[in-house]
Amino acid sequence: MRFLRNTFIGFRAYYKAFRFILEHKLYWYICIPAVLMIGIYQIGYMIQRHAPQTSATNMNEIVWYMIRLLIEISISILLMRFAKYLVVILLSPLLSHLSQKVEFLLTGNQYVFDLQQLIHDVKRGFRIAIRNIMWEYFFFLIIFIVAKLGWKEAESSPMFYLIFIIGFFYYGFSFLDYINERLRLTMDESVQFARRNRGLAVAIGCIYSVMIWVPVDLKALFVWSDFGAAPLNFLYNFFLNLILWICAAFAPIWSIVAATIAMNDIVDLKANHYASNQRSPRSAG
């Protein structure tokens, strides 16, 4: 019952977060991940187009040329194909700031800047990320092996869909931990909180995952060589990927606002004695 109640709170928080973003004009934050995503892609595209010159005359020089070429190709593929995932990692300081801003608008809570606390939070965030990746991969292997033994194709097994639900949980947990940091919960305490509120973590991670997993071909926004041959098809692909790009850029902003609102609904952030309250809170609506 608690799982369903918290799941409802999480999904409802996204509705409240959308209204909150419009009301408080926070939508401009989307520009940061959107521009960052394009910047990462463009760097990768330039690296891909760069053809290193060589005047190799012996086997040793040829080997080093091939290693350099392989590294450049690998970097370009990483930046072009996984730009939106790199953006989320790089956005951690922004998401933390935005979460604090939302909490301030909701409750009036303010937090004094502390360099040591900031360094501690960065280290904690890194440990949380590594922990989540390891556990998610562990569960993936278990489910994949069991599905492979019971079905001819692992992807056709009903159990295989558990992988997505587990992914939802760990993505949601990552967003909730921004608030748990300000509540001064230890890493173990934050883990226990997420387990007690699995429904909330799954709901927050579900919407985020759906938006961030949507395949975006940023190449369609910059390469116009096909416009003359098939203009209608080109325009369709252009606007489709433009919309998907906006959705991918909006996902982390929307999710951190929703996570903060949901946490306030559950634990009443105004009661956090680690914050100072200097004004009357405004309702999220």
Residue pairs with C-beta under 8 A, 6 or more apart in sequence:
2 197
2 199
3 198
3 199
4 199
5 199
6 197
6 198
6 199
6 200
6 203
6 266
7 199
7 200
7 202
7 203
8 199
8 203
9 199
9 200
9 203
9 262
9 265
9 266
10 172
10 199
10 200
10 201
10 202
10 203
10 204
10 206
10 258
10 262
11 203
11 206
11 207
12 262
13 203
13 204
13 258
13 259
13 261
13 262
13 265
14 203
14 207
14 254
14 258
16 258
16 261
16 284
16 285
17 254
17 257
17 258
17 261
17 284
18 254
19 284
19 285
20 26
20 102
20 105
20 257
20 261
20 284
20 285
21 27
21 253
21 254
21 257
23 285
24 105
26 98
26 101
26 102
26 253
26 257
29 94
29 98
29 253
30 246
30 249
30 250
30 253
32 91
32 94
33 87
33 88
33 91
33 248
33 249
33 250
33 252
33 253
34 245
34 246
34 249
36 87
36 90
36 91
37 83
37 84
37 87
37 218
37 245
37 248
37 249
38 83
38 218
38 221
40 79
40 83
40 86
40 87
41 79
41 80
41 83
41 218
42 222
43 79
44 75
44 76
44 77
44 78
44 79
44 80
44 83
45 76
45 80
45 219
45 222
47 72
47 75
47 76
47 79
48 72
48 73
48 76
48 77
48 80
50 72
52 65
52 68
52 69
52 72
54 61
54 62
54 65
56 62
56 64
56 65
78 86
79 86
80 218
80 219
83 218
84 212
84 216
84 248
84 249
85 212
87 249
87 252
88 212
88 252
89 129
91 252
92 122
92 125
95 175
95 178
95 252
95 256
96 121
96 178
96 181
98 253
98 256
98 257
99 178
99 179
99 182
99 256
99 257
99 259
99 260
100 111
100 182
102 256
102 257
102 260
102 261
103 109
103 179
103 182
103 260
103 264
103 269
103 275
104 110
105 281
105 282
105 284
106 260
106 261
106 264
106 269
106 270
106 281
106 282
106 283
106 284
107 264
107 269
107 270
107 275
107 277
107 281
108 270
108 277
108 278
108 279
108 280
108 281
109 269
109 270
109 272
109 275
109 276
109 277
110 275
110 276
110 277
110 278
111 182
111 274
111 275
111 276
112 276
121 181
124 177
124 181
124 187
125 177
125 181
127 187
128 173
128 174
128 177
128 187
128 190
129 174
131 187
132 170
132 173
132 174
135 170
136 166
136 167
136 170
139 162
139 163
139 166
140 163
140 166
143 159
143 160
143 162
143 163
143 166
144 154
144 160
144 163
146 157
146 159
147 154
147 155
147 157
147 159
147 160
148 154
150 157
150 159
151 157
154 160
164 209
165 202
167 205
167 209
168 201
168 202
168 203
168 205
168 206
168 209
169 194
169 198
169 201
169 202
169 205
170 201
170 205
171 204
171 205
171 208
171 209
172 194
172 200
172 201
172 202
172 203
172 204
172 205
172 206
172 208
172 259
173 190
173 191
173 194
173 201
173 205
174 205
175 204
175 205
175 208
175 255
175 256
175 258
175 259
176 190
176 193
176 194
176 197
176 200
176 201
176 204
176 259
176 263
177 190
177 194
178 256
178 259
178 260
179 259
179 260
179 263
179 269
180 189
180 190
180 193
181 190
182 269
182 272
182 274
182 275
183 267
183 269
183 272
183 274
184 274
185 193
194 201
197 266
200 262
200 266
203 262
204 255
204 258
204 259
204 262
207 251
207 254
207 255
207 258
208 251
208 252
208 254
208 255
211 247
211 248
211 250
211 251
211 254
212 248
212 251
212 252
214 244
214 247
214 248
215 244
216 241
216 244
216 245
216 248
217 237
217 241
218 241
218 245
220 237
220 238
220 240
220 241
221 238
221 241
221 242
221 245
224 234
226 233
226 234
227 234
260 269
261 284
263 269
264 270
264 284
269 275
270 277
270 281
